[in-house]
Amino acid sequence: MPPKLGSPNEEQEMADFFREVEEDYRRDQAIQFWKRYQNWIIAAAILVIVATAAWRVNAYFRGKADAAAGGRYEAALRSLRDGKAGDAVSVFDALSHDAPKGYAALARLMSADELSAHDPKAGIKAFEALAADRVLNRPLRDLARLRGAYLRVDSDDPKAFLQAYRPFAGPGEPYRNSYRELLALAAFKSGDETAAGTWLDAIVTDPVAPASLRRRADAFLALVQAGKLPDKSPADK
């Protein structure tokens, strides 16, 4: 017997009919969408696959390059320990040009350090070039600037040195106490014993100053109070 009009069965059949129509419509829309944009979708998928593959290949070769550079860097350090500074500098110079960025920066720093032992003026230029290179990370640039300052304190006019490096001795600066020690020496050389004592007191009262540096500041302060200039700068001790 056919279902009566308005019966639950008829309502269910109507609901099923409309659902099938809606599903067919959505299917047709999806097919039309795919036909219209399939080239773009495929291209995007290929791009993701290629990019992922390229990243993996790059990471593989970068890892090999880092390992190779690390081996050369270690060999240069061994040459230094064996007293073969010339061989070490040659390797450091080569690494600074063809090694990955991290090893290239370290090699430049080591090369400048070795150069400064034989030619302080050339060493200063090398360290200052590192300090001014914005491609390098800040900790390395800060260290290079400090190494240059250790060389400059022996040759620069004391007042010019004080003016140039005073900003790096303020609170929050990473090497402030090392700069304070150098500034104290420059101040003493310029005849300003009061300023020298102020810089040394800043080291002694800084709770984060290394213990060795605070002890040296105490000893240096005694020399300042006695009016005696150390024979060597802190860099030579």
Secondary structure as GFF3:
##gff-version 3
##sequence-region A 1 237
A	DSSP	alpha_helix	8	81	.	.	.	ID=ss1
A	DSSP	alpha_helix	85	98	.	.	.	ID=ss2
A	DSSP	alpha_helix	101	118	.	.	.	ID=ss3
A	DSSP	alpha_helix	120	131	.	.	.	ID=ss4
A	DSSP	alpha_helix	138	152	.	.	.	ID=ss5
A	DSSP	alpha_helix	158	165	.	.	.	ID=ss6
A	DSSP	three_ten_helix	166	169	.	.	.	ID=ss7
A	DSSP	alpha_helix	176	189	.	.	.	ID=ss8
A	DSSP	alpha_helix	193	204	.	.	.	ID=ss9
A	DSSP	alpha_helix	211	226	.	.	.	ID=ss10
A	DSSP	three_ten_helix	234	236	.	.	.	ID=ss11
###
